[in-house]
Amino acid sequence: MPILTVIHKTSYAYRQPVMLGPHQLMVRPRESRDLRLLSHEVDISPRADLVWSQDVAGNSIASATFQSATDRLTIESRAQIDLSAPMWPVFPISASATKYPFLYSDDEWTDLGALTRPQYDDDGGRFSAWVEAFVFHRPTDTLSLLQDLNNGISAQFFYEIRESEGTQSPLETMNRKRGSCRDLAVLLAEAARRLGLGARLVSGYLYDPENDLVGSANSGSTHAWTEIYIPGAGWITFDPTNRSMGSSSLIPVAVARDIRHAAPVAGSFAGNPDALVEMSVAVSVWKR
């Protein structure tokens, strides 16, 4: 049960002073049975007024408002957490869901809602055919099917660090045969939804003391993965970037139906369109 320190720093530089509009921050780790938040603070320069709230998914949201013009903006989140997720989790899947296909209860269907519906076009059914190839027979073991999907993404697609904004669609990732952690997470979530399962995207940090995982905080960036809902077990964590299952190395910050809704920092400024000179992100996670 390591005590970890997480520092997430986002910096902006402008050619000349600009007026900053409201900024939305999603940087506070999500507490759970496996993750206890010991402390958290946010430092912003220039000074900002912070108001905290929660969104529909239970994520902690900080709204920052600014009073003066500036040519630099720095947002630093510092957290200490107790991460106790087991390395080899056992999932108490309900007997009714151990074999795929299975049916969610009426209440589960209602609550999962849009999390079970595909979010991207699949012209010609190419993506659906790719997903279906993992279902060797019906019925089949549910957890084994999801592990095969997770492992298949890691085996068939290359990981790349992609600094550009936005996320590839599943078909784009299939065409390119590569993607960032967020692209691969979206691919897995969409595959689960094509199978009629509830899935959501997670943004956060990766604890990698051995420096042998892909997309770790040692590369200075955030990480993204997928959670799939199975009755009895609840939300099961899958990281297709690292072919892993379970959350022993993962520190969630935000969950969302669409990865666009889990951006750590989102905001605007008033000034010349080319005023932004540089934006940088630095993430570090270490054992206290």
RAQUI-V776485 format. One record per helix or strand of 2 or more residues. SS is the DSSP state (@ for helix, = for strand). FROM is the first residue (numbers start at 0). LEN is the number of residues. If there is no record, write none. Layout:
ss:SS from:FROM len:LEN
ss:SS from:FROM len:LEN
This chain:
ss:= from:1 len:19
ss:= from:22 len:3
ss:= from:34 len:11
ss:= from:47 len:7
ss:= from:59 len:7
ss:= from:69 len:14
ss:@ from:94 len:3
ss:= from:98 len:2
ss:@ from:105 len:11
ss:@ from:122 len:10
ss:= from:139 len:2
ss:@ from:141 len:15
ss:= from:157 len:2
ss:@ from:169 len:7
ss:= from:177 len:2
ss:@ from:180 len:14
ss:= from:197 len:9
ss:@ from:216 len:3
ss:= from:222 len:8
ss:= from:233 len:6
ss:= from:243 len:2
ss:= from:249 len:7
ss:@ from:258 len:4
ss:= from:264 len:2
ss:= from:268 len:2
ss:= from:275 len:12
